Amino acid sequence: MKKTIVYLLALIVALAVAACAKKEEPAGGSAAPASAPATGELKITATNWKFDKTEYRVKQGETLKVTLDSKEGAHGIKIDKLGVDVGTNQSKDVTFDKKGEYTIICSIPCGAGHAKMTAKLIVE
């Protein structure tokens, strides 16, 4: 009886450790989590109410380190249809697997010009 209880407790502990170690997968979207190391970087610089470019281009199938460099204020970037969400001065490896044009928005309310803070991403 005591051995059974010890085995059950060991099993419960093992299951709890396995559940806690499980990695979260990004929700949906057309951009896949990076399965290969990034081969380059897509750097987006944000200042108050604008990005450094109005348009960014990447090649289909590329895995890039998407980096947001906030020079003024707190900003984030979100590309809803690709499942990309990067915070202030953070990076995320993303594989761009679907051609198309996507809207990049600032995901952190940043003041009077926030609603107009957009850019375009073209996956060729």
MOPAC internal coordinates of N, CA, C and O (Angstrom, degrees):
PM7 1SCF
backbone

  N    0.0000 0     0.00 0     0.00 0    0    0    0
  C    1.4458 1     0.00 0     0.00 0    1    0    0
  C    1.5262 1   110.58 1     0.00 0    2    1    0
  O    1.2310 1   120.47 1   134.59 1    3    2    1
  N    1.3431 1   116.71 1   -45.41 1    3    2    1
  C    1.4571 1   119.63 1  -179.59 1    5    3    2
  C    1.5272 1   111.28 1   -64.34 1    6    5    3
  O    1.2310 1   120.53 1   141.61 1    7    6    5
  N    1.3408 1   116.60 1   -38.39 1    7    6    5
  C    1.4647 1   120.24 1   178.68 1    9    7    6
  C    1.5215 1   110.43 1   -62.96 1   10    9    7
  O    1.2310 1   119.95 1   140.57 1   11   10    9
  N    1.3105 1   117.71 1   -39.43 1   11   10    9
  C    1.4703 1   121.99 1   179.89 1   13   11   10
  C    1.5216 1   110.34 1   -63.47 1   14   13   11
  O    1.2310 1   120.22 1   136.54 1   15   14   13
  N    1.2998 1   117.19 1   -43.46 1   15   14   13
  C    1.4664 1   121.28 1   179.09 1   17   15   14
  C    1.5313 1   110.33 1   -63.97 1   18   17   15
  O    1.2310 1   120.35 1   137.34 1   19   18   17
  N    1.3247 1   116.94 1   -42.66 1   19   18   17
  C    1.4668 1   121.08 1   178.62 1   21   19   18
  C    1.5241 1   110.34 1   -62.19 1   22   21   19
  O    1.2310 1   120.05 1   136.32 1   23   22   21
  N    1.3440 1   117.50 1   -43.68 1   23   22   21
  C    1.4706 1   121.35 1   178.38 1   25   23   22
  C    1.5205 1   111.32 1   -63.67 1   26   25   23
  O    1.2310 1   120.15 1   138.75 1   27   26   25
  N    1.3215 1   117.32 1   -41.25 1   27   26   25
  C    1.4702 1   120.76 1   178.75 1   29   27   26
  C    1.5327 1   111.31 1   -64.58 1   30   29   27
  O    1.2310 1   120.65 1   137.29 1   31   30   29
  N    1.3130 1   116.35 1   -42.71 1   31   30   29
  C    1.4716 1   119.90 1   177.61 1   33   31   30
  C    1.5299 1   111.15 1   -63.23 1   34   33   31
  O    1.2310 1   120.59 1   138.77 1   35   34   33
  N    1.3263 1   116.47 1   -41.23 1   35   34   33
  C    1.4673 1   120.29 1   178.26 1   37   35   34
  C    1.5283 1   110.58 1   -63.33 1   38   37   35
  O    1.2310 1   120.42 1   139.82 1   39   38   37
  N    1.3211 1   116.80 1   -40.18 1   39   38   37
  C    1.4612 1   121.54 1   178.14 1   41   39   38
  C    1.5238 1   110.94 1   -64.86 1   42   41   39
  O    1.2310 1   119.71 1   137.13 1   43   42   41
  N    1.3093 1   118.16 1   -42.87 1   43   42   41
  C    1.4705 1   122.36 1   178.61 1   45   43   42
  C    1.5230 1   110.34 1   -62.28 1   46   45   43
  O    1.2310 1   120.12 1   135.90 1   47   46   45
  N    1.3272 1   117.38 1   -44.10 1   47   46   45
  C    1.4631 1   121.10 1   178.61 1   49   47   46
  C    1.5311 1   110.28 1   -62.85 1   50   49   47
  O    1.2310 1   120.05 1   136.70 1   51   50   49
  N    1.3185 1   117.51 1   -43.30 1   51   50   49
  C    1.4670 1   120.87 1   179.75 1   53   51   50
  C    1.5242 1   111.08 1   -62.86 1   54   53   51
  O    1.2310 1   119.99 1   137.04 1   55   54   53
  N    1.3086 1   117.63 1   -42.96 1   55   54   53
  C    1.4652 1   121.15 1   178.06 1   57   55   54
  C    1.5276 1   111.58 1   -64.59 1   58   57   55
  O    1.2310 1   120.34 1   139.62 1   59   58   57
  N    1.3192 1   116.95 1   -40.38 1   59   58   57
  C    1.4681 1   120.83 1   178.87 1   61   59   58
  C    1.5259 1   110.81 1   -63.83 1   62   61   59
  O    1.2310 1   120.08 1   137.67 1   63   62   61
  N    1.3077 1   117.45 1   -42.33 1   63   62   61
  C    1.4700 1   121.40 1   178.60 1   65   63   62
  C    1.5271 1   110.24 1   -64.77 1   66   65   63
  O    1.2310 1   120.09 1   137.44 1   67   66   65
  N    1.3114 1   117.43 1   -42.56 1   67   66   65
  C    1.4672 1   121.13 1   179.38 1   69   67   66
  C    1.5212 1   110.94 1   -64.01 1   70   69   67
  O    1.2310 1   119.90 1   140.28 1   71   70   69
  N    1.3165 1   117.79 1   -39.72 1   71   70   69
  C    1.4688 1   121.06 1  -179.81 1   73   71   70
  C    1.5213 1   110.86 1   -67.52 1   74   73   71
  O    1.2310 1   120.06 1   141.12 1   75   74   73
  N    1.3138 1   117.49 1   -38.88 1   75   74   73
  C    1.4653 1   120.77 1  -179.62 1   77   75   74
  C    1.5271 1   111.78 1   -71.11 1   78   77   75
  O    1.2310 1   120.12 1   152.07 1   79   78   77
  N    1.3067 1   117.39 1   -27.93 1   79   78   77
  C    1.4640 1   121.08 1  -177.48 1   81   79   78
  C    1.5166 1   112.73 1   -84.26 1   82   81   79
  O    1.2310 1   119.44 1   170.74 1   83   82   81
  N    1.3281 1   118.67 1    -9.26 1   83   82   81
  C    1.4592 1   121.50 1  -177.88 1   85   83   82
  C    1.5142 1   110.44 1   -64.67 1   86   85   83
  O    1.2310 1   120.60 1   -49.53 1   87   86   85
  N    1.3372 1   116.46 1   130.47 1   87   86   85
  C    1.4617 1   121.69 1   179.27 1   89   87   86
  C    1.5087 1   109.56 1   -80.68 1   90   89   87
  O    1.2310 1   120.96 1   -36.58 1   91   90   89
  N    1.3639 1   115.77 1   143.42 1   91   90   89
  C    1.4529 1   120.29 1   175.56 1   93   91   90
  C    1.5085 1   109.26 1   -79.77 1   94   93   91
  O    1.2310 1   120.30 1   -42.34 1   95   94   93
  N    1.3201 1   117.03 1   137.66 1   95   94   93
  C    1.4539 1   122.85 1   175.86 1   97   95   94
  C    1.5087 1   108.26 1   -96.73 1   98   97   95
  O    1.2310 1   119.53 1   -37.42 1   99   98   97
  N    1.3435 1   118.49 1   142.58 1   99   98   97
  C    1.4468 1   119.69 1   178.03 1  101   99   98
  C    1.5223 1   110.76 1   -63.95 1  102  101   99
  O    1.2310 1   121.37 1   -30.17 1  103  102  101
  N    1.3346 1   114.98 1   149.83 1  103  102  101
  C    1.4606 1   119.83 1  -179.21 1  105  103  102
  C    1.5082 1   110.66 1   -76.66 1  106  105  103
  O    1.2310 1   120.54 1   -49.00 1  107  106  105
  N    1.3222 1   116.58 1   131.00 1  107  106  105
  C    1.4626 1   125.11 1   170.27 1  109  107  106
  C    1.5046 1   116.66 1    32.10 1  110  109  107
  O    1.2310 1   121.12 1    23.53 1  111  110  109
  N    1.3345 1   115.47 1  -156.47 1  111  110  109
  C    1.4481 1   120.94 1   177.47 1  113  111  110
  C    1.5037 1   112.54 1    92.86 1  114  113  111
  O    1.2310 1   121.70 1    -6.69 1  115  114  113
  N    1.3185 1   114.35 1   173.31 1  115  114  113
  C    1.4561 1   120.63 1  -176.28 1  117  115  114
  C    1.5140 1   112.54 1  -101.61 1  118  117  115
  O    1.2310 1   119.62 1   169.72 1  119  118  117
  N    1.2975 1   118.32 1   -10.28 1  119  118  117
  C    1.4495 1   120.15 1   176.85 1  121  119  118
  C    1.5147 1   107.38 1   -93.51 1  122  121  119
  O    1.2310 1   121.08 1   -50.54 1  123  122  121
  N    1.2981 1   115.55 1   129.46 1  123  122  121
  C    1.4527 1   119.78 1  -178.63 1  125  123  122
  C    1.5247 1   109.48 1   -87.30 1  126  125  123
  O    1.2310 1   120.28 1   -30.59 1  127  126  125
  N    1.3393 1   117.07 1   149.41 1  127  126  125
  C    1.4504 1   117.52 1   172.35 1  129  127  126
  C    1.5226 1   107.80 1   -61.23 1  130  129  127
  O    1.2310 1   121.02 1   -28.91 1  131  130  129
  N    1.2816 1   115.65 1   151.09 1  131  130  129
  C    1.4609 1   119.45 1  -176.00 1  133  131  130
  C    1.5222 1   110.00 1   -65.60 1  134  133  131
  O    1.2310 1   120.72 1   -55.46 1  135  134  133
  N    1.3407 1   116.23 1   124.54 1  135  134  133
  C    1.4509 1   120.41 1   175.48 1  137  135  134
  C    1.5223 1   110.02 1  -103.00 1  138  137  135
  O    1.2310 1   121.26 1   162.58 1  139  138  137
  N    1.3206 1   115.20 1   -17.42 1  139  138  137
  C    1.4600 1   121.51 1   177.25 1  141  139  138
  C    1.5228 1   107.70 1  -120.49 1  142  141  139
  O    1.2310 1   120.28 1   -20.93 1  143  142  141
  N    1.3071 1   117.08 1   159.07 1  143  142  141
  C    1.4645 1   118.85 1   178.38 1  145  143  142
  C    1.5240 1   110.51 1   -63.72 1  146  145  143
  O    1.2310 1   121.32 1   -31.58 1  147  146  145
  N    1.3102 1   115.08 1   148.42 1  147  146  145
  C    1.4636 1   120.26 1   179.37 1  149  147  146
  C    1.5220 1   109.72 1   -61.42 1  150  149  147
  O    1.2310 1   121.41 1   -41.13 1  151  150  149
  N    1.3463 1   114.91 1   138.87 1  151  150  149
  C    1.4650 1   120.40 1   179.51 1  153  151  150
  C    1.5168 1   111.74 1  -100.45 1  154  153  151
  O    1.2310 1   120.44 1   175.28 1  155  154  153
  N    1.3094 1   116.76 1    -4.72 1  155  154  153
  C    1.4549 1   121.79 1  -179.93 1  157  155  154
  C    1.5115 1   109.24 1  -170.84 1  158  157  155
  O    1.2310 1   121.38 1    11.64 1  159  158  157
  N    1.3244 1   114.97 1  -168.36 1  159  158  157
  C    1.4574 1   119.74 1  -177.07 1  161  159  158
  C    1.5192 1   110.47 1  -135.08 1  162  161  159
  O    1.2310 1   120.98 1   -41.29 1  163  162  161
  N    1.3161 1   115.72 1   138.71 1  163  162  161
  C    1.4576 1   122.86 1   169.12 1  165  163  162
  C    1.5130 1   104.65 1  -107.45 1  166  165  163
  O    1.2310 1   120.74 1   -76.84 1  167  166  165
  N    1.3410 1   116.20 1   103.16 1  167  166  165
  C    1.4591 1   120.78 1  -177.57 1  169  167  166
  C    1.5150 1   108.69 1  -101.01 1  170  169  167
  O    1.2310 1   120.88 1   -54.77 1  171  170  169
  N    1.3139 1   115.92 1   125.23 1  171  170  169
  C    1.4559 1   122.87 1   178.21 1  173  171  170
  C    1.5189 1   107.09 1  -116.26 1  174  173  171
  O    1.2310 1   120.83 1   -56.56 1  175  174  173
  N    1.3260 1   116.02 1   123.44 1  175  174  173
  C    1.4585 1   121.22 1  -179.64 1  177  175  174
  C    1.5193 1   109.13 1  -104.69 1  178  177  175
  O    1.2310 1   120.64 1   -48.97 1  179  178  177
  N    1.3203 1   116.39 1   131.03 1  179  178  177
  C    1.4581 1   122.18 1  -179.03 1  181  179  178
  C    1.5258 1   110.21 1  -115.06 1  182  181  179
  O    1.2310 1   121.57 1   -44.55 1  183  182  181
  N    1.3194 1   114.60 1   135.45 1  183  182  181
  C    1.4601 1   121.57 1   170.27 1  185  183  182
  C    1.5239 1   105.32 1  -124.43 1  186  185  183
  O    1.2310 1   120.15 1     5.67 1  187  186  185
  N    1.3141 1   117.32 1  -174.33 1  187  186  185
  C    1.4548 1   118.72 1  -178.01 1  189  187  186
  C    1.5206 1   111.59 1   -59.88 1  190  189  187
  O    1.2310 1   121.23 1   -69.02 1  191  190  189
  N    1.3070 1   115.24 1   110.98 1  191  190  189
  C    1.4599 1   127.39 1   171.60 1  193  191  190
  C    1.5086 1   115.68 1    69.04 1  194  193  191
  O    1.2310 1   120.07 1  -158.47 1  195  194  193
  N    1.3523 1   117.46 1    21.53 1  195  194  193
  C    1.4705 1   118.87 1   173.53 1  197  195  194
  C    1.5243 1   110.63 1  -159.94 1  198  197  195
  O    1.2310 1   122.26 1   -24.70 1  199  198  197
  N    1.3430 1   113.28 1   155.30 1  199  198  197
  C    1.4546 1   121.03 1   171.60 1  201  199  198
  C    1.5196 1   107.36 1   -97.08 1  202  201  199
  O    1.2310 1   119.83 1   -18.38 1  203  202  201
  N    1.3414 1   117.94 1   161.62 1  203  202  201
  C    1.4598 1   121.11 1  -176.57 1  205  203  202
  C    1.5215 1   113.35 1   -67.86 1  206  205  203
  O    1.2310 1   119.68 1   159.60 1  207  206  205
  N    1.3260 1   118.21 1   -20.40 1  207  206  205
  C    1.4655 1   121.88 1   177.55 1  209  207  206
  C    1.5182 1   108.53 1  -132.95 1  210  209  207
  O    1.2310 1   120.88 1   -24.55 1  211  210  209
  N    1.3169 1   115.92 1   155.45 1  211  210  209
  C    1.4672 1   119.63 1   174.43 1  213  211  210
  C    1.5177 1   110.49 1   -89.12 1  214  213  211
  O    1.2310 1   120.62 1   162.72 1  215  214  213
  N    1.3603 1   116.42 1   -17.28 1  215  214  213
  C    1.4559 1   121.04 1  -176.90 1  217  215  214
  C    1.5218 1   110.22 1  -146.41 1  218  217  215
  O    1.2310 1   121.09 1   -44.21 1  219  218  217
  N    1.3251 1   115.52 1   135.79 1  219  218  217
  C    1.4627 1   122.72 1   175.98 1  221  219  218
  C    1.5226 1   107.71 1  -122.65 1  222  221  219
  O    1.2310 1   120.23 1   -36.69 1  223  222  221
  N    1.3312 1   117.17 1   143.31 1  223  222  221
  C    1.4645 1   121.53 1  -179.66 1  225  223  222
  C    1.5274 1   109.85 1  -125.10 1  226  225  223
  O    1.2310 1   121.51 1   -42.48 1  227  226  225
  N    1.3338 1   114.71 1   137.52 1  227  226  225
  C    1.4596 1   122.04 1   175.29 1  229  227  226
  C    1.5246 1   108.07 1  -135.96 1  230  229  227
  O    1.2310 1   120.49 1   -18.84 1  231  230  229
  N    1.3088 1   116.66 1   161.16 1  231  230  229
  C    1.4628 1   122.21 1   178.80 1  233  231  230
  C    1.5302 1   109.63 1   -93.08 1  234  233  231
  O    1.2310 1   120.97 1   -38.15 1  235  234  233
  N    1.3233 1   115.74 1   141.85 1  235  234  233
  C    1.4564 1   120.55 1   176.35 1  237  235  234
  C    1.5250 1   109.12 1   -60.40 1  238  237  235
  O    1.2310 1   120.81 1   -43.56 1  239  238  237
  N    1.3239 1   116.06 1   136.44 1  239  238  237
  C    1.4621 1   122.05 1   179.19 1  241  239  238
  C    1.5145 1   114.43 1    90.76 1  242  241  239
  O    1.2310 1   119.80 1   166.91 1  243  242  241
  N    1.3314 1   117.98 1   -13.09 1  243  242  241
  C    1.4674 1   121.09 1   179.70 1  245  243  242
  C    1.5225 1   110.59 1   -69.52 1  246  245  243
  O    1.2310 1   121.12 1   -36.65 1  247  246  245
  N    1.3168 1   115.47 1   143.35 1  247  246  245
  C    1.4540 1   121.53 1   169.21 1  249  247  246
  C    1.5181 1   106.61 1  -108.36 1  250  249  247
  O    1.2310 1   121.11 1   -64.22 1  251  250  249
  N    1.3243 1   115.48 1   115.78 1  251  250  249
  C    1.4580 1   121.04 1  -176.79 1  253  251  250
  C    1.5194 1   110.70 1  -123.87 1  254  253  251
  O    1.2310 1   121.76 1   -28.87 1  255  254  253
  N    1.3141 1   114.23 1   151.13 1  255  254  253
  C    1.4588 1   120.88 1   172.27 1  257  255  254
  C    1.5320 1   105.76 1   -84.38 1  258  257  255
  O    1.2310 1   120.11 1   -70.93 1  259  258  257
  N    1.3325 1   117.40 1   109.07 1  259  258  257
  C    1.4655 1   121.96 1   178.98 1  261  259  258
  C    1.5179 1   107.07 1   -86.57 1  262  261  259
  O    1.2310 1   121.04 1   -61.96 1  263  262  261
  N    1.3384 1   115.61 1   118.04 1  263  262  261
  C    1.4581 1   121.90 1  -175.97 1  265  263  262
  C    1.5129 1   110.25 1  -121.13 1  266  265  263
  O    1.2310 1   120.70 1   -47.21 1  267  266  265
  N    1.3225 1   116.27 1   132.79 1  267  266  265
  C    1.4602 1   121.40 1   173.76 1  269  267  266
  C    1.5166 1   108.35 1  -106.75 1  270  269  267
  O    1.2310 1   120.94 1   -60.29 1  271  270  269
  N    1.3194 1   115.81 1   119.71 1  271  270  269
  C    1.4599 1   122.86 1   177.71 1  273  271  270
  C    1.5218 1   107.42 1  -108.51 1  274  273  271
  O    1.2310 1   120.10 1   -73.45 1  275  274  273
  N    1.3260 1   117.41 1   106.55 1  275  274  273
  C    1.4668 1   121.90 1   179.66 1  277  275  274
  C    1.5187 1   109.47 1   -91.31 1  278  277  275
  O    1.2310 1   121.03 1   -69.91 1  279  278  277
  N    1.3241 1   115.64 1   110.09 1  279  278  277
  C    1.4661 1   120.84 1  -179.53 1  281  279  278
  C    1.5259 1   112.00 1   -84.66 1  282  281  279
  O    1.2310 1   120.51 1   145.68 1  283  282  281
  N    1.3368 1   116.63 1   -34.32 1  283  282  281
  C    1.4669 1   121.94 1   178.11 1  285  283  282
  C    1.5200 1   108.11 1  -133.49 1  286  285  283
  O    1.2310 1   120.36 1   -52.28 1  287  286  285
  N    1.3040 1   116.91 1   127.72 1  287  286  285
  C    1.4571 1   120.97 1   175.90 1  289  287  286
  C    1.5152 1   113.57 1    74.45 1  290  289  287
  O    1.2310 1   121.88 1     1.18 1  291  290  289
  N    1.3261 1   114.00 1  -178.82 1  291  290  289
  C    1.4692 1   121.79 1   177.92 1  293  291  290
  C    1.5164 1   108.27 1  -101.76 1  294  293  291
  O    1.2310 1   120.34 1   -54.53 1  295  294  293
  N    1.3266 1   116.95 1   125.47 1  295  294  293
  C    1.4583 1   122.63 1  -179.01 1  297  295  294
  C    1.5191 1   108.82 1  -137.33 1  298  297  295
  O    1.2310 1   120.99 1   -16.87 1  299  298  297
  N    1.3123 1   115.71 1   163.13 1  299  298  297
  C    1.4597 1   122.68 1   173.53 1  301  299  298
  C    1.5121 1   106.56 1  -142.22 1  302  301  299
  O    1.2310 1   120.31 1   -18.43 1  303  302  301
  N    1.3257 1   117.01 1   161.57 1  303  302  301
  C    1.4586 1   119.17 1   174.37 1  305  303  302
  C    1.5170 1   108.69 1  -121.67 1  306  305  303
  O    1.2310 1   121.79 1   -37.38 1  307  306  305
  N    1.3187 1   114.17 1   142.62 1  307  306  305
  C    1.4503 1   120.99 1   179.05 1  309  307  306
  C    1.5174 1   107.91 1  -139.29 1  310  309  307
  O    1.2310 1   121.28 1   -47.26 1  311  310  309
  N    1.3282 1   115.17 1   132.74 1  311  310  309
  C    1.4554 1   121.94 1   173.91 1  313  311  310
  C    1.5210 1   104.54 1  -124.72 1  314  313  311
  O    1.2310 1   121.18 1   -88.84 1  315  314  313
  N    1.3420 1   115.34 1    91.16 1  315  314  313
  C    1.4642 1   121.25 1  -171.28 1  317  315  314
  C    1.5127 1   114.06 1   -52.78 1  318  317  315
  O    1.2310 1   119.44 1   130.84 1  319  318  317
  N    1.3107 1   118.68 1   -49.16 1  319  318  317
  C    1.4612 1   121.23 1  -173.64 1  321  319  318
  C    1.5206 1   113.31 1   -70.44 1  322  321  319
  O    1.2310 1   120.31 1   169.49 1  323  322  321
  N    1.3390 1   117.02 1   -10.51 1  323  322  321
  C    1.4626 1   120.86 1   177.64 1  325  323  322
  C    1.5286 1   111.97 1  -110.27 1  326  325  323
  O    1.2310 1   120.02 1   175.31 1  327  326  325
  N    1.3087 1   117.57 1    -4.69 1  327  326  325
  C    1.4611 1   120.29 1  -179.32 1  329  327  326
  C    1.5104 1   113.74 1    71.07 1  330  329  327
  O    1.2310 1   120.10 1  -155.71 1  331  330  329
  N    1.3434 1   117.42 1    24.29 1  331  330  329
  C    1.4695 1   121.82 1  -179.38 1  333  331  330
  C    1.5199 1   108.62 1   -94.98 1  334  333  331
  O    1.2310 1   120.42 1   -50.24 1  335  334  333
  N    1.3208 1   116.81 1   129.76 1  335  334  333
  C    1.4561 1   123.14 1   177.79 1  337  335  334
  C    1.5231 1   107.41 1  -146.51 1  338  337  335
  O    1.2310 1   120.30 1   -70.28 1  339  338  337
  N    1.3286 1   117.04 1   109.72 1  339  338  337
  C    1.4635 1   122.05 1  -176.46 1  341  339  338
  C    1.5265 1   108.14 1  -125.83 1  342  341  339
  O    1.2310 1   120.33 1   -48.14 1  343  342  341
  N    1.3176 1   116.97 1   131.86 1  343  342  341
  C    1.4591 1   121.88 1  -178.43 1  345  343  342
  C    1.5171 1   113.07 1   -89.12 1  346  345  343
  O    1.2310 1   121.14 1     0.89 1  347  346  345
  N    1.3059 1   115.43 1  -179.11 1  347  346  345
  C    1.4590 1   123.97 1  -178.99 1  349  347  346
  C    1.5206 1   111.15 1   -53.23 1  350  349  347
  O    1.2310 1   121.03 1   -56.76 1  351  350  349
  N    1.3292 1   115.64 1   123.24 1  351  350  349
  C    1.4699 1   123.20 1   177.23 1  353  351  350
  C    1.5265 1   112.96 1    52.97 1  354  353  351
  O    1.2310 1   120.81 1  -139.70 1  355  354  353
  N    1.3247 1   116.05 1    40.30 1  355  354  353
  C    1.4576 1   121.53 1   177.42 1  357  355  354
  C    1.5230 1   110.19 1  -121.78 1  358  357  355
  O    1.2310 1   120.90 1   -10.27 1  359  358  357
  N    1.3218 1   115.88 1   169.73 1  359  358  357
  C    1.4696 1   122.57 1   179.59 1  361  359  358
  C    1.5182 1   109.90 1  -136.31 1  362  361  359
  O    1.2310 1   121.59 1   -22.15 1  363  362  361
  N    1.3403 1   114.55 1   157.85 1  363  362  361
  C    1.4571 1   121.45 1   176.52 1  365  363  362
  C    1.5155 1   107.63 1  -152.88 1  366  365  363
  O    1.2310 1   119.97 1   -47.53 1  367  366  365
  N    1.3396 1   117.66 1   132.47 1  367  366  365
  C    1.4636 1   121.11 1   175.12 1  369  367  366
  C    1.5250 1   109.04 1   -78.70 1  370  369  367
  O    1.2310 1   121.06 1   -50.06 1  371  370  369
  N    1.3389 1   115.58 1   129.94 1  371  370  369
  C    1.4590 1   121.26 1  -177.14 1  373  371  370
  C    1.5229 1   109.22 1  -135.73 1  374  373  371
  O    1.2310 1   120.67 1   -44.44 1  375  374  373
  N    1.3343 1   116.32 1   135.56 1  375  374  373
  C    1.4591 1   122.03 1   172.10 1  377  375  374
  C    1.5217 1   107.44 1   -99.61 1  378  377  375
  O    1.2310 1   120.45 1   -59.00 1  379  378  377
  N    1.3211 1   116.74 1   121.00 1  379  378  377
  C    1.4600 1   122.39 1  -178.57 1  381  379  378
  C    1.5238 1   108.13 1   -91.18 1  382  381  379
  O    1.2310 1   120.77 1   -81.07 1  383  382  381
  N    1.3325 1   116.13 1    98.93 1  383  382  381
  C    1.4564 1   119.53 1  -171.99 1  385  383  382
  C    1.5246 1   114.96 1  -104.83 1  386  385  383
  O    1.2310 1   119.50 1  -178.36 1  387  386  385
  N    1.3258 1   118.56 1     1.64 1  387  386  385
  C    1.4668 1   120.00 1  -178.64 1  389  387  386
  C    1.5247 1   110.32 1  -133.28 1  390  389  387
  O    1.2310 1   121.18 1   -56.79 1  391  390  389
  N    1.3449 1   115.35 1   123.21 1  391  390  389
  C    1.4638 1   120.38 1   178.34 1  393  391  390
  C    1.5203 1   109.93 1   -64.29 1  394  393  391
  O    1.2310 1   121.58 1   -27.01 1  395  394  393
  N    1.3428 1   114.57 1   152.99 1  395  394  393
  C    1.4597 1   119.32 1   175.85 1  397  395  394
  C    1.5130 1   112.05 1   149.21 1  398  397  395
  O    1.2310 1   121.49 1    -0.51 1  399  398  397
  N    1.3230 1   114.75 1   179.49 1  399  398  397
  C    1.4664 1   122.62 1   176.06 1  401  399  398
  C    1.5185 1   108.20 1  -111.58 1  402  401  399
  O    1.2310 1   121.27 1   -47.24 1  403  402  401
  N    1.3135 1   115.17 1   132.76 1  403  402  401
  C    1.4518 1   121.42 1  -175.22 1  405  403  402
  C    1.5300 1   109.55 1  -131.71 1  406  405  403
  O    1.2310 1   121.02 1   -29.75 1  407  406  405
  N    1.3302 1   115.65 1   150.25 1  407  406  405
  C    1.4546 1   121.08 1   179.35 1  409  407  406
  C    1.5235 1   109.66 1   -95.97 1  410  409  407
  O    1.2310 1   121.34 1   -50.39 1  411  410  409
  N    1.3213 1   115.04 1   129.61 1  411  410  409
  C    1.4667 1   122.07 1   173.95 1  413  411  410
  C    1.5241 1   106.19 1   -97.74 1  414  413  411
  O    1.2310 1   120.13 1   -52.07 1  415  414  413
  N    1.3218 1   117.36 1   127.93 1  415  414  413
  C    1.4575 1   120.54 1   177.90 1  417  415  414
  C    1.5247 1   109.75 1  -122.12 1  418  417  415
  O    1.2310 1   121.21 1   -22.41 1  419  418  417
  N    1.3202 1   115.28 1   157.59 1  419  418  417
  C    1.4615 1   120.49 1   171.50 1  421  419  418
  C    1.5227 1   106.24 1   -79.48 1  422  421  419
  O    1.2310 1   120.40 1   -53.72 1  423  422  421
  N    1.3202 1   116.84 1   126.28 1  423  422  421
  C    1.4619 1   121.36 1  -174.54 1  425  423  422
  C    1.5244 1   114.08 1   -97.40 1  426  425  423
  O    1.2310 1   120.43 1  -179.31 1  427  426  425
  N    1.3274 1   116.78 1     0.69 1  427  426  425
  C    1.4611 1   120.71 1   178.81 1  429  427  426
  C    1.5258 1   107.88 1  -119.67 1  430  429  427
  O    1.2310 1   119.44 1   -60.20 1  431  430  429
  N    1.3461 1   118.68 1   119.80 1  431  430  429
  C    1.4633 1   119.69 1   179.01 1  433  431  430
  C    1.5342 1   109.89 1   -54.23 1  434  433  431
  O    1.2310 1   121.26 1   -58.52 1  435  434  433
  N    1.3466 1   115.19 1   121.48 1  435  434  433
  C    1.4651 1   119.12 1  -170.34 1  437  435  434
  C    1.5302 1   113.35 1  -124.34 1  438  437  435
  O    1.2310 1   120.04 1  -166.35 1  439  438  437
  N    1.3069 1   117.52 1    13.65 1  439  438  437
  C    1.4574 1   119.01 1   175.67 1  441  439  438
  C    1.5151 1   112.85 1   121.59 1  442  441  439
  O    1.2310 1   121.67 1    18.40 1  443  442  441
  N    1.3312 1   114.42 1  -161.60 1  443  442  441
  C    1.4640 1   122.51 1  -171.19 1  445  443  442
  C    1.5295 1   114.11 1   -57.25 1  446  445  443
  O    1.2310 1   118.99 1   143.65 1  447  446  445
  N    1.3236 1   119.53 1   -36.35 1  447  446  445
  C    1.4573 1   121.88 1  -177.18 1  449  447  446
  C    1.5203 1   114.53 1   -95.21 1  450  449  447
  O    1.2310 1   120.04 1  -169.83 1  451  450  449
  N    1.3178 1   117.54 1    10.17 1  451  450  449
  C    1.4653 1   121.83 1  -174.89 1  453  451  450
  C    1.5310 1   113.00 1   -56.56 1  454  453  451
  O    1.2310 1   119.88 1   135.33 1  455  454  453
  N    1.3061 1   117.83 1   -44.67 1  455  454  453
  C    1.4730 1   121.62 1  -175.18 1  457  455  454
  C    1.5231 1   112.29 1   -62.42 1  458  457  455
  O    1.2310 1   119.94 1   154.36 1  459  458  457
  N    1.3195 1   117.73 1   -25.64 1  459  458  457
  C    1.4704 1   121.37 1  -178.62 1  461  459  458
  C    1.5269 1   112.42 1   -97.12 1  462  461  459
  O    1.2310 1   120.01 1  -176.38 1  463  462  461
  N    1.3210 1   117.59 1     3.62 1  463  462  461
  C    1.4582 1   121.11 1  -176.78 1  465  463  462
  C    1.5252 1   109.56 1   -84.16 1  466  465  463
  O    1.2310 1   121.28 1   -93.97 1  467  466  465
  N    1.3451 1   115.15 1    86.03 1  467  466  465
  C    1.4590 1   121.57 1  -179.09 1  469  467  466
  C    1.5170 1   109.47 1  -136.73 1  470  469  467
  O    1.2310 1   121.34 1   -16.64 1  471  470  469
  N    1.3052 1   115.03 1   163.36 1  471  470  469
  C    1.4673 1   123.02 1   173.76 1  473  471  470
  C    1.5232 1   106.41 1  -150.78 1  474  473  471
  O    1.2310 1   120.48 1    -6.42 1  475  474  473
  N    1.3200 1   116.70 1   173.58 1  475  474  473
  C    1.4577 1   122.28 1  -178.51 1  477  475  474
  C    1.5273 1   108.94 1  -116.29 1  478  477  475
  O    1.2310 1   121.10 1   -41.10 1  479  478  477
  N    1.3337 1   115.50 1   138.90 1  479  478  477
  C    1.4636 1   122.25 1   172.95 1  481  479  478
  C    1.5211 1   107.18 1  -114.34 1  482  481  479
  O    1.2310 1   120.62 1   -53.38 1  483  482  481
  N    1.3149 1   116.43 1   126.62 1  483  482  481
  C    1.4550 1   121.54 1   177.75 1  485  483  482
  C    1.5228 1   108.22 1  -113.49 1  486  485  483
  O    1.2310 1   121.06 1   -59.52 1  487  486  485
  N    1.3319 1   115.58 1   120.48 1  487  486  485
  C    1.4696 1   121.81 1   175.10 1  489  487  486
  C    1.5300 1   105.92 1   -99.16 1  490  489  487
  O    1.2310 1   120.73 1   -67.46 1  491  490  489
  N    1.3378 1   116.20 1   112.54 1  491  490  489
  C    1.4612 1   122.27 1  -174.97 1  493  491  490
  C    1.5158 1   111.89 1   -94.21 1  494  493  491
  O    1.2310 1   120.10 1   180.00 1  495  494  493

